[in-house]
Amino acid sequence: MKQTIVLKRAYEPASATDGFRVYIDRLWPRGLSHETFHYDLWDKDIAPTTELREWFHADPDNRWEEFAQRYKTELKRNQAFSVLRTTLAGKSVVTLLYSSHDPDHNNAVVVKQMLE
């Protein structure tokens, strides 16, 4: 079975076509309540380490490529990511939710690359 992985901002409304929704940031999305934000799985340990996240956010325009490589290295050694792969097996549609304003340079992009 072919799996479709979609990226979506956490602030966009949930849709019936989202499939299994995974929030992959370490921090709760600012301004969203636990009652209104729908996700099926949130494991903070899938997110980049605090050190890596803070390093990237200090200069995101110039650090994206290195951030992506460092984060991939973290994910390869990450037990939570291994569990995520197992959890997602057999799911036809997976939506990775992120809170960043930048749709092209965030940890969901890297997680999607690693899952595909």
N, CA, C and O atoms as a GROMACS GRO file, in nm:
protein
  464
    1MET      N    1   0.084  -0.118   0.000
    1MET     CA    2   0.000   0.000   0.000
    1MET      C    3   0.089   0.125   0.000
    1MET      O    4   0.183   0.136   0.078
    2LYS      N    5   0.057   0.216  -0.087
    2LYS     CA    6   0.128   0.345  -0.095
    2LYS      C    7   0.078   0.437   0.015
    2LYS      O    8  -0.043   0.454   0.034
    3GLN      N    9   0.171   0.494   0.086
    3GLN     CA   10   0.135   0.586   0.194
    3GLN      C   11   0.154   0.730   0.146
    3GLN      O   12   0.256   0.764   0.086
    4THR      N   13   0.056   0.813   0.175
    4THR     CA   14   0.065   0.955   0.143
    4THR      C   15   0.096   1.031   0.271
    4THR      O   16   0.026   1.017   0.372
    5ILE      N   17   0.201   1.112   0.267
    5ILE     CA   18   0.239   1.194   0.382
    5ILE      C   19   0.219   1.340   0.343
    5ILE      O   20   0.275   1.388   0.245
    6VAL      N   21   0.139   1.408   0.423
    6VAL     CA   22   0.104   1.547   0.398
    6VAL      C   23   0.159   1.634   0.511
    6VAL      O   24   0.161   1.591   0.627
    7LEU      N   25   0.202   1.753   0.478
    7LEU     CA   26   0.245   1.849   0.579
    7LEU      C   27   0.136   1.954   0.594
    7LEU      O   28   0.078   1.998   0.495
    8LYS      N   29   0.109   1.992   0.719
    8LYS     CA   30   0.003   2.088   0.744
    8LYS      C   31   0.036   2.167   0.869
    8LYS      O   32   0.083   2.112   0.969
    9ARG      N   33   0.011   2.296   0.862
    9ARG     CA   34   0.030   2.379   0.981
    9ARG      C   35  -0.073   2.343   1.087
    9ARG      O   36  -0.189   2.320   1.055
   10ALA      N   37  -0.031   2.339   1.210
   10ALA     CA   38  -0.120   2.304   1.322
   10ALA      C   39  -0.239   2.397   1.331
   10ALA      O   40  -0.344   2.359   1.384
   11TYR      N   41  -0.224   2.518   1.281
   11TYR     CA   42  -0.330   2.619   1.293
   11TYR      C   43  -0.438   2.605   1.185
   11TYR      O   44  -0.542   2.670   1.192
   12GLU      N   45  -0.413   2.520   1.087
   12GLU     CA   46  -0.515   2.494   0.986
   12GLU      C   47  -0.617   2.395   1.043
   12GLU      O   48  -0.579   2.306   1.120
   13PRO      N   49  -0.744   2.411   1.008
   13PRO     CA   50  -0.845   2.320   1.064
   13PRO      C   51  -0.824   2.175   1.021
   13PRO      O   52  -0.775   2.148   0.911
   14ALA      N   53  -0.861   2.083   1.108
   14ALA     CA   54  -0.854   1.941   1.075
   14ALA      C   55  -0.952   1.912   0.964
   14ALA      O   56  -1.056   1.977   0.951
   15SER      N   57  -0.918   1.813   0.883
   15SER     CA   58  -1.001   1.773   0.771
   15SER      C   59  -1.020   1.622   0.773
   15SER      O   60  -0.935   1.548   0.823
   16ALA      N   61  -1.131   1.577   0.719
   16ALA     CA   62  -1.158   1.433   0.713
   16ALA      C   63  -1.054   1.362   0.626
   16ALA      O   64  -1.034   1.241   0.640
   17THR      N   65  -0.987   1.434   0.538
   17THR     CA   66  -0.888   1.374   0.449
   17THR      C   67  -0.747   1.370   0.510
   17THR      O   68  -0.654   1.322   0.446
   18ASP      N   69  -0.732   1.419   0.634
   18ASP     CA   70  -0.600   1.423   0.698
   18ASP      C   71  -0.546   1.285   0.736
   18ASP      O   72  -0.425   1.268   0.752
   19GLY      N   73  -0.633   1.189   0.752
   19GLY     CA   74  -0.587   1.058   0.797
   19GLY      C   75  -0.536   1.065   0.939
   19GLY      O   76  -0.597   1.129   1.025
   20PHE      N   77  -0.424   0.999   0.965
   20PHE     CA   78  -0.363   0.994   1.098
   20PHE      C   79  -0.279   1.120   1.118
   20PHE      O   80  -0.185   1.143   1.043
   21ARG      N   81  -0.314   1.200   1.218
   21ARG     CA   82  -0.250   1.330   1.240
   21ARG      C   83  -0.145   1.321   1.351
   21ARG      O   84  -0.173   1.279   1.463
   22VAL      N   85  -0.022   1.362   1.316
   22VAL     CA   86   0.090   1.355   1.410
   22VAL      C   87   0.147   1.495   1.429
   22VAL      O   88   0.194   1.557   1.334
   23TYR      N   89   0.143   1.544   1.552
   23TYR     CA   90   0.205   1.673   1.584
   23TYR      C   91   0.349   1.645   1.622
   23TYR      O   92   0.375   1.566   1.713
   24ILE      N   93   0.444   1.709   1.553
   24ILE     CA   94   0.583   1.669   1.571
   24ILE      C   95   0.673   1.777   1.630
   24ILE      O   96   0.795   1.765   1.624
   25ASP      N   97   0.615   1.882   1.686
   25ASP     CA   98   0.696   1.984   1.752
   25ASP      C   99   0.709   1.952   1.902
   25ASP      O  100   0.626   1.881   1.959
   26ARG      N  101   0.813   2.005   1.962
   26ARG     CA  102   0.836   1.984   2.105
   26ARG      C  103   0.744   2.072   2.188
   26ARG      O  104   0.700   2.033   2.296
   27LEU      N  105   0.716   2.193   2.138
   27LEU     CA  106   0.636   2.290   2.212
   27LEU      C  107   0.492   2.292   2.161
   27LEU      O  108   0.468   2.277   2.042
   28TRP      N  109   0.399   2.309   2.253
   28TRP     CA  110   0.257   2.318   2.217
   28TRP      C  111   0.236   2.440   2.126
   28TRP      O  112   0.297   2.544   2.149
   29PRO      N  113   0.151   2.429   2.024
   29PRO     CA  114   0.129   2.544   1.935
   29PRO      C  115   0.062   2.661   2.009
   29PRO      O  116  -0.047   2.647   2.063
   30ARG      N  117   0.129   2.771   2.009
   30ARG     CA  118   0.084   2.891   2.080
   30ARG      C  119  -0.056   2.930   2.037
   30ARG      O  120  -0.086   2.941   1.918
   31GLY      N  121  -0.142   2.951   2.135
   31GLY     CA  122  -0.277   3.001   2.109
   31GLY      C  123  -0.381   2.895   2.080
   31GLY      O  124  -0.500   2.927   2.068
   32LEU      N  125  -0.341   2.769   2.068
   32LEU     CA  126  -0.438   2.663   2.043
   32LEU      C  127  -0.473   2.593   2.174
   32LEU      O  128  -0.386   2.567   2.258
   33SER      N  129  -0.600   2.563   2.191
   33SER     CA  130  -0.642   2.492   2.312
   33SER      C  131  -0.637   2.342   2.290
   33SER      O  132  -0.643   2.294   2.176
   34HIS      N  133  -0.626   2.269   2.397
   34HIS     CA  134  -0.624   2.123   2.390
   34HIS      C  135  -0.759   2.069   2.341
   34HIS      O  136  -0.766   1.959   2.287
   35GLU      N  137  -0.863   2.145   2.359
   35GLU     CA  138  -0.996   2.101   2.317
   35GLU      C  139  -1.017   2.116   2.166
   35GLU      O  140  -1.092   2.039   2.106
   36THR      N  141  -0.951   2.213   2.105
   36THR     CA  142  -0.977   2.239   1.963
   36THR      C  143  -0.871   2.185   1.868
   36THR      O  144  -0.897   2.169   1.749
   37PHE      N  145  -0.752   2.156   1.919
   37PHE     CA  146  -0.645   2.106   1.832
   37PHE      C  147  -0.653   1.954   1.827
   37PHE      O  148  -0.632   1.886   1.927
   38HIS      N  149  -0.684   1.902   1.709
   38HIS     CA  150  -0.700   1.757   1.693
   38HIS      C  151  -0.572   1.694   1.640
   38HIS      O  152  -0.519   1.735   1.536
   39TYR      N  153  -0.523   1.594   1.712
   39TYR     CA  154  -0.409   1.515   1.667
   39TYR      C  155  -0.428   1.374   1.721
   39TYR      O  156  -0.496   1.354   1.823
   40ASP      N  157  -0.369   1.278   1.654
   40ASP     CA  158  -0.377   1.139   1.698
   40ASP      C  159  -0.254   1.098   1.778
   40ASP      O  160  -0.261   1.006   1.860
   41LEU      N  161  -0.143   1.166   1.755
   41LEU     CA  162  -0.020   1.133   1.826
   41LEU      C  163   0.064   1.259   1.842
   41LEU      O  164   0.077   1.339   1.750
   42TRP      N  165   0.119   1.274   1.962
   42TRP     CA  166   0.217   1.380   1.987
   42TRP      C  167   0.322   1.321   2.078
   42TRP      O  168   0.295   1.289   2.193
   43ASP      N  169   0.442   1.307   2.026
   43ASP     CA  170   0.556   1.263   2.106
   43ASP      C  171   0.665   1.368   2.090
   43ASP      O  172   0.728   1.379   1.985
   44LYS      N  173   0.687   1.444   2.194
   44LYS     CA  174   0.784   1.553   2.192
   44LYS      C  175   0.924   1.506   2.154
   44LYS      O  176   1.004   1.583   2.101
   45ASP      N  177   0.953   1.378   2.181
   45ASP     CA  178   1.086   1.327   2.155
   45ASP      C  179   1.116   1.308   2.006
   45ASP      O  180   1.230   1.282   1.969
   46ILE      N  181   1.015   1.320   1.921
   46ILE     CA  182   1.037   1.314   1.777
   46ILE      C  183   1.095   1.447   1.727
   46ILE      O  184   1.166   1.451   1.627
   47ALA      N  185   1.065   1.553   1.797
   47ALA     CA  186   1.111   1.687   1.758
   47ALA      C  187   1.262   1.698   1.774
   47ALA      O  188   1.324   1.618   1.845
   48PRO      N  189   1.322   1.797   1.708
   48PRO     CA  190   1.466   1.820   1.727
   48PRO      C  191   1.495   1.851   1.874
   48PRO      O  192   1.410   1.902   1.946
   49THR      N  193   1.615   1.820   1.916
   49THR     CA  194   1.654   1.855   2.052
   49THR      C  195   1.643   2.006   2.069
   49THR      O  196   1.650   2.081   1.972
   50THR      N  197   1.627   2.050   2.192
   50THR     CA  198   1.617   2.193   2.219
   50THR      C  199   1.741   2.266   2.170
   50THR      O  200   1.731   2.375   2.114
   51GLU      N  201   1.858   2.206   2.188
   51GLU     CA  202   1.982   2.268   2.144
   51GLU      C  203   1.983   2.289   1.993
   51GLU      O  204   2.020   2.396   1.945
   52LEU      N  205   1.943   2.187   1.918
   52LEU     CA  206   1.943   2.197   1.773
   52LEU      C  207   1.839   2.300   1.726
   52LEU      O  208   1.865   2.379   1.636
   53ARG      N  209   1.722   2.296   1.786
   53ARG     CA  210   1.616   2.390   1.749
   53ARG      C  211   1.661   2.535   1.773
   53ARG      O  212   1.643   2.621   1.687
   54GLU      N  213   1.719   2.561   1.890
   54GLU     CA  214   1.763   2.696   1.921
   54GLU      C  215   1.878   2.741   1.831
   54GLU      O  216   1.883   2.857   1.790
   55TRP      N  217   1.969   2.650   1.800
   55TRP     CA  218   2.079   2.680   1.707
   55TRP      C  219   2.023   2.720   1.571
   55TRP      O  220   2.067   2.820   1.513
   56PHE      N  221   1.928   2.644   1.520
   56PHE     CA  222   1.869   2.674   1.389
   56PHE      C  223   1.795   2.808   1.390
   56PHE      O  224   1.812   2.888   1.299
   57HIS      N  225   1.715   2.832   1.492
   57HIS     CA  226   1.635   2.955   1.497
   57HIS      C  227   1.720   3.082   1.514
   57HIS      O  228   1.670   3.192   1.489
   58ALA      N  229   1.844   3.068   1.554
   58ALA     CA  230   1.932   3.184   1.565
   58ALA      C  231   1.968   3.241   1.428
   58ALA      O  232   1.999   3.360   1.417
   59ASP      N  233   1.964   3.158   1.323
   59ASP     CA  234   1.998   3.204   1.188
   59ASP      C  235   1.935   3.110   1.084
   59ASP      O  236   2.008   3.043   1.010
   60PRO      N  237   1.803   3.104   1.078
   60PRO     CA  238   1.737   3.006   0.991
   60PRO      C  239   1.766   3.025   0.842
   60PRO      O  240   1.763   2.928   0.767
   61ASP      N  241   1.793   3.146   0.799
   61ASP     CA  242   1.818   3.169   0.657
   61ASP      C  243   1.947   3.102   0.609
   61ASP      O  244   1.960   3.066   0.492
   62ASN      N  245   2.042   3.087   0.699
   62ASN     CA  246   2.173   3.032   0.660
   62ASN      C  247   2.201   2.893   0.715
   62ASN      O  248   2.304   2.833   0.681
   63ARG      N  249   2.113   2.841   0.798
   63ARG     CA  250   2.144   2.714   0.865
   63ARG      C  251   2.051   2.599   0.825
   63ARG      O  252   2.061   2.490   0.883
   64TRP      N  253   1.963   2.619   0.730
   64TRP     CA  254   1.865   2.516   0.698
   64TRP      C  255   1.930   2.384   0.656
   64TRP      O  256   1.895   2.280   0.711
   65GLU      N  257   2.022   2.386   0.562
   65GLU     CA  258   2.082   2.262   0.511
   65GLU      C  259   2.153   2.185   0.624
   65GLU      O  260   2.138   2.064   0.636
   66GLU      N  261   2.229   2.256   0.705
   66GLU     CA  262   2.299   2.189   0.814
   66GLU      C  263   2.201   2.141   0.921
   66GLU      O  264   2.218   2.033   0.978
   67PHE      N  265   2.098   2.221   0.947
   67PHE     CA  266   1.994   2.178   1.041
   67PHE      C  267   1.932   2.047   0.994
   67PHE      O  268   1.918   1.953   1.073
   68ALA      N  269   1.894   2.040   0.868
   68ALA     CA  270   1.830   1.919   0.814
   68ALA      C  271   1.921   1.798   0.831
   68ALA      O  272   1.874   1.691   0.870
   69GLN      N  273   2.049   1.813   0.804
   69GLN     CA  274   2.143   1.701   0.818
   69GLN      C  275   2.159   1.659   0.964
   69GLN      O  276   2.159   1.540   0.996
   70ARG      N  277   2.172   1.756   1.052
   70ARG     CA  278   2.186   1.725   1.195
   70ARG      C  279   2.060   1.658   1.250
   70ARG      O  280   2.067   1.564   1.329
   71TYR      N  281   1.944   1.708   1.206
   71TYR     CA  282   1.818   1.651   1.254
   71TYR      C  283   1.800   1.509   1.202
   71TYR      O  284   1.751   1.422   1.275
   72LYS      N  285   1.838   1.483   1.079
   72LYS     CA  286   1.831   1.346   1.026
   72LYS      C  287   1.920   1.252   1.109
   72LYS      O  288   1.882   1.139   1.136
   73THR      N  289   2.036   1.301   1.148
   73THR     CA  290   2.125   1.221   1.233
   73THR      C  291   2.058   1.191   1.367
   73THR      O  292   2.065   1.079   1.417
   74GLU      N  293   1.993   1.294   1.424
   74GLU     CA  294   1.920   1.272   1.550
   74GLU      C  295   1.810   1.167   1.532
   74GLU      O  296   1.794   1.078   1.615
   75LEU      N  297   1.735   1.179   1.424
   75LEU     CA  298   1.623   1.087   1.402
   75LEU      C  299   1.669   0.942   1.384
   75LEU      O  300   1.602   0.850   1.430
   76LYS      N  301   1.782   0.922   1.319
   76LYS     CA  302   1.834   0.787   1.298
   76LYS      C  303   1.866   0.716   1.430
   76LYS      O  304   1.862   0.593   1.437
   77ARG      N  305   1.898   0.794   1.533
   77ARG     CA  306   1.931   0.738   1.664
   77ARG      C  307   1.816   0.748   1.763
   77ARG      O  308   1.832   0.714   1.881
   78ASN      N  309   1.701   0.793   1.717
   78ASN     CA  310   1.590   0.830   1.804
   78ASN      C  311   1.489   0.714   1.818
   78ASN      O  312   1.427   0.674   1.720
   79GLN      N  313   1.475   0.664   1.938
   79GLN     CA  314   1.380   0.555   1.964
   79GLN      C  315   1.236   0.598   1.934
   79GLN      O  316   1.158   0.519   1.881
   80ALA      N  317   1.202   0.721   1.968
   80ALA     CA  318   1.066   0.770   1.942
   80ALA      C  319   1.036   0.771   1.792
   80ALA      O  320   0.924   0.742   1.751
   81PHE      N  321   1.136   0.804   1.711
   81PHE     CA  322   1.116   0.804   1.566
   81PHE      C  323   1.097   0.661   1.515
   81PHE      O  324   1.016   0.636   1.426
   82SER      N  325   1.171   0.569   1.572
   82SER     CA  326   1.155   0.428   1.536
   82SER      C  327   1.014   0.379   1.569
   82SER      O  328   0.951   0.309   1.489
   83VAL      N  329   0.964   0.417   1.686
   83VAL     CA  330   0.827   0.382   1.725
   83VAL      C  331   0.726   0.448   1.630
   83VAL      O  332   0.626   0.388   1.594
   84LEU      N  333   0.753   0.572   1.591
   84LEU     CA  334   0.665   0.642   1.497
   84LEU      C  335   0.654   0.565   1.366
   84LEU      O  336   0.544   0.545   1.314
   85ARG      N  337   0.766   0.522   1.312
   85ARG     CA  338   0.765   0.444   1.186
   85ARG      C  339   0.673   0.322   1.200
   85ARG      O  340   0.592   0.293   1.111
   86THR      N  341   0.686   0.251   1.310
   86THR     CA  342   0.603   0.133   1.334
   86THR      C  343   0.457   0.171   1.346
   86THR      O  344   0.370   0.103   1.290
   87THR      N  345   0.429   0.277   1.417
   87THR     CA  346   0.292   0.324   1.436
   87THR      C  347   0.227   0.362   1.304
   87THR      O  348   0.108   0.338   1.284
   88LEU      N  349   0.304   0.421   1.214
   88LEU     CA  350   0.248   0.468   1.088
   88LEU      C  351   0.236   0.360   0.981
   88LEU      O  352   0.170   0.381   0.879
   89ALA      N  353   0.298   0.247   1.004
   89ALA     CA  354   0.289   0.137   0.907
   89ALA      C  355   0.142   0.099   0.888
   89ALA      O  356   0.070   0.078   0.985
   90GLY      N  357   0.100   0.089   0.766
   90GLY     CA  358  -0.037   0.050   0.736
   90GLY      C  359  -0.136   0.166   0.731
   90GLY      O  360  -0.252   0.147   0.695
   91LYS      N  361  -0.091   0.286   0.764
   91LYS     CA  362  -0.178   0.404   0.756
   91LYS      C  363  -0.166   0.460   0.614
   91LYS      O  364  -0.055   0.489   0.568
   92SER      N  365  -0.278   0.475   0.546
   92SER     CA  366  -0.270   0.520   0.406
   92SER      C  367  -0.241   0.669   0.394
   92SER      O  368  -0.173   0.712   0.301
   93VAL      N  369  -0.293   0.749   0.487
   93VAL     CA  370  -0.267   0.894   0.485
   93VAL      C  371  -0.220   0.937   0.623
   93VAL      O  372  -0.282   0.907   0.724
   94VAL      N  373  -0.109   1.008   0.623
   94VAL     CA  374  -0.052   1.062   0.746
   94VAL      C  375  -0.032   1.212   0.726
   94VAL      O  376   0.024   1.254   0.624
   95THR      N  377  -0.077   1.290   0.821
   95THR     CA  378  -0.055   1.434   0.817
   95THR      C  379   0.038   1.472   0.930
   95THR      O  380   0.008   1.451   1.048
   96LEU      N  381   0.153   1.530   0.894
   96LEU     CA  382   0.249   1.578   0.992
   96LEU      C  383   0.217   1.724   1.020
   96LEU      O  384   0.218   1.808   0.929
   97LEU      N  385   0.190   1.753   1.144
   97LEU     CA  386   0.149   1.888   1.186
   97LEU      C  387   0.267   1.960   1.248
   97LEU      O  388   0.341   1.904   1.329
   98TYR      N  389   0.283   2.086   1.211
   98TYR     CA  390   0.392   2.169   1.263
   98TYR      C  391   0.337   2.308   1.290
   98TYR      O  392   0.233   2.346   1.237
   99SER      N  393   0.406   2.386   1.373
   99SER     CA  394   0.357   2.519   1.406
   99SER      C  395   0.438   2.632   1.342
   99SER      O  396   0.400   2.748   1.354
  100SER      N  397   0.546   2.601   1.277
  100SER     CA  398   0.631   2.703   1.214
  100SER      C  399   0.554   2.784   1.109
  100SER      O  400   0.460   2.734   1.047
  101HIS      N  401   0.595   2.909   1.092
  101HIS     CA  402   0.536   2.993   0.987
  101HIS      C  403   0.590   2.957   0.849
  101HIS      O  404   0.525   2.984   0.748
  102ASP      N  405   0.708   2.897   0.844
  102ASP     CA  406   0.775   2.866   0.717
  102ASP      C  407   0.741   2.724   0.674
  102ASP      O  408   0.786   2.628   0.736
  103PRO      N  409   0.662   2.709   0.567
  103PRO     CA  410   0.621   2.575   0.525
  103PRO      C  411   0.732   2.492   0.460
  103PRO      O  412   0.718   2.371   0.445
  104ASP      N  413   0.842   2.556   0.422
  104ASP     CA  414   0.948   2.485   0.352
  104ASP      C  415   1.070   2.453   0.438
  104ASP      O  416   1.153   2.371   0.400
  105HIS      N  417   1.080   2.519   0.553
  105HIS     CA  418   1.198   2.502   0.638
  105HIS      C  419   1.155   2.479   0.782
  105HIS      O  420   1.161   2.569   0.865
  106ASN      N  421   1.112   2.357   0.810
  106ASN     CA  422   1.071   2.320   0.945
  106ASN      C  423   1.095   2.171   0.964
  106ASN      O  424   1.120   2.098   0.868
  107ASN      N  425   1.087   2.126   1.088
  107ASN     CA  426   1.121   1.987   1.116
  107ASN      C  427   1.027   1.887   1.050
  107ASN      O  428   1.067   1.773   1.027
  108ALA      N  429   0.904   1.925   1.018
  108ALA     CA  430   0.812   1.833   0.950
  108ALA      C  431   0.864   1.795   0.812
  108ALA      O  432   0.846   1.682   0.767
  109VAL      N  433   0.928   1.889   0.745
  109VAL     CA  434   0.986   1.862   0.613
  109VAL      C  435   1.090   1.750   0.625
  109VAL      O  436   1.093   1.658   0.542
  110VAL      N  437   1.172   1.757   0.726
  110VAL     CA  438   1.278   1.657   0.746
  110VAL      C  439   1.216   1.522   0.786
  110VAL      O  440   1.259   1.419   0.735
  111VAL      N  441   1.119   1.523   0.875
  111VAL     CA  442   1.054   1.398   0.916
  111VAL      C  443   0.990   1.331   0.795
  111VAL      O  444   1.001   1.210   0.778
  112LYS      N  445   0.924   1.408   0.711
  112LYS     CA  446   0.863   1.352   0.591
  112LYS      C  447   0.968   1.287   0.502
  112LYS      O  448   0.947   1.176   0.452
  113GLN      N  449   1.081   1.354   0.481
  113GLN     CA  450   1.190   1.297   0.401
  113GLN      C  451   1.236   1.164   0.459
  113GLN      O  452   1.260   1.068   0.385
  114MET      N  453   1.248   1.158   0.590
  114MET     CA  454   1.296   1.036   0.655
  114MET      C  455   1.192   0.923   0.647
  114MET      O  456   1.229   0.806   0.641
  115LEU      N  457   1.066   0.957   0.647
  115LEU     CA  458   0.962   0.854   0.640
  115LEU      C  459   0.944   0.800   0.498
  115LEU      O  460   0.903   0.685   0.480
  116GLU      N  461   0.973   0.882   0.400
  116GLU     CA  462   0.958   0.840   0.260
  116GLU      C  463   1.080   0.766   0.217
  116GLU      O  464   1.088   0.721   0.103
   0.00000   0.00000   0.00000
